Amino acid sequence: MADEVLLFSYGTLRHSDVQRANYGRLLEGAPDALRGYRLAPLTITDREVVRISGKAVHTIACRTGNPDDVVEGVVFRLTPAELAATDRYEVDVYARVDVELASGTHAFVYVGPPLAAAAAQAGAAEPFP
């Protein structure tokens, strides 16, 4: 695929209904992992995203800095237009960043604030599990 973009997904972008709604096709990917991050729950406020995913609570990868924390997922190859569609789908507090995955591959991933900051914003006394 010319001008391909690599995207690491650990959540709803791996679901076939979400892929069809956002890209009009099913994606093929390879397993990989994101070190130094943990998943936390995230309530989605965008009704269209909830409709597409079928879920009002998604997960969000938050940086911990601990290499023992690992988020499993899949690396997909997207076109720049598909990446723009993903930007529209990934709402709320998700931010797209470039990371190095466990395999050494560089890819974009949508993440939240660092785990300690996310817990403080939620008013939690302890970091998310």
N, C-alpha and C positions, 0 to 999 in steps of 0.2 A: 504494500500500500504506500503510495507516494505521500510524502509529508505526513507520516504517521506520528502519533503522539502516544506515549505509554502512560497508562493510568492504572494505579493500584486500587483495587476495590475490596473492601472487607464487609460491605453491607448490602443494601437493597439494589445496588447497581449490578449485582450478580444474579438477580431474579429475572427470569425471561420476560415477564409482563412489563417490568420497568424498562428493560432493554428495548422491547418493541415500541413502547410509548415514547421513549426518548430518541431512539436511533432508527426505528423502522426495520430493525434486523436483530438477530441474535449474535452476540459477540463470542469469539473464541478466545480463551486465555490460558495462561500458565500459572500454576500455584507459586506463591512466593510469600514472604513474611516481612513485617515492619518491626524492627527491634527498637526498644526504648519507648514504646507506646503501650497504653492499655485502653480498652474500650469502656465507655461510660454511657449511660442512657441519655437520650436527648428527646424531649417532647417536641414534635414538629407542629408548627402553627400554620403552615401554608396548606390550605385545604386541597389544592391541586396535587401537591406532593403526597398527601395522605390518600387521596383518591387513587393515584397511580400505584403507590406502594402497598396500599391496603393496611398501612400501619401508622398509628399516631405517635408511636415511640420508636425511634431508630437508635442506632448506636453511633458514637463519635469517638474517633481515636484521639487520645490526649497524651501528650508527651510527658513521660516520667523521667527520662534520662537513664533509667535502669535497663541495662542491656538484657537482663533476664525477663523483662516484660516484652511479650511478643504478640503481635496481631497477625493472624493468618488471613490470607486473602488470595486474590487472583490479579495478574497483570493483563490488561487488555490493550489492544492496539486500536486507537481511534483516529479519525480524521480531525483536522482542526475544527471543522463545523460540528462534529460530534462532541468535541471537548467544550465548545461554546454551549451546546445543548445541555451538557452535564453541569456547566456553571449555572444555568438557569434552574436546573433541578435541585442542586445542592444549596439549599437555602438556610435560613436561621444563622447559626454561628459557625458554619463550616467555612474554612479558608483553604484554598488550593495552594499547596506547597510542593516543591521538588525535593525528593528524598532519595537516599540510597537504600535499597532493599537488602535483605539477607543474602540474596544471590549476587549482589554487587551491581545489579541493574539500577539505573536511575529512572524514576517515574514520578508523575504527579500523583498526589493523594489529597483527599479532603480531610482536614483535621480540625480539632477544636483547640481551645486554650490549653496550656499545660495543666496537668491534672490537679495540682494544688490550687491553681487559679480557678479551675472549673468547680472544685469543691467549695471554695470560698464564695463564688457567685451563687451557688445553689444553697448556701447557708448550712452546709454540712460540716460537722465537727471533724469527720474523718474523710480521707479521700474516697472516691467511688471504689467499689470492689472491682 
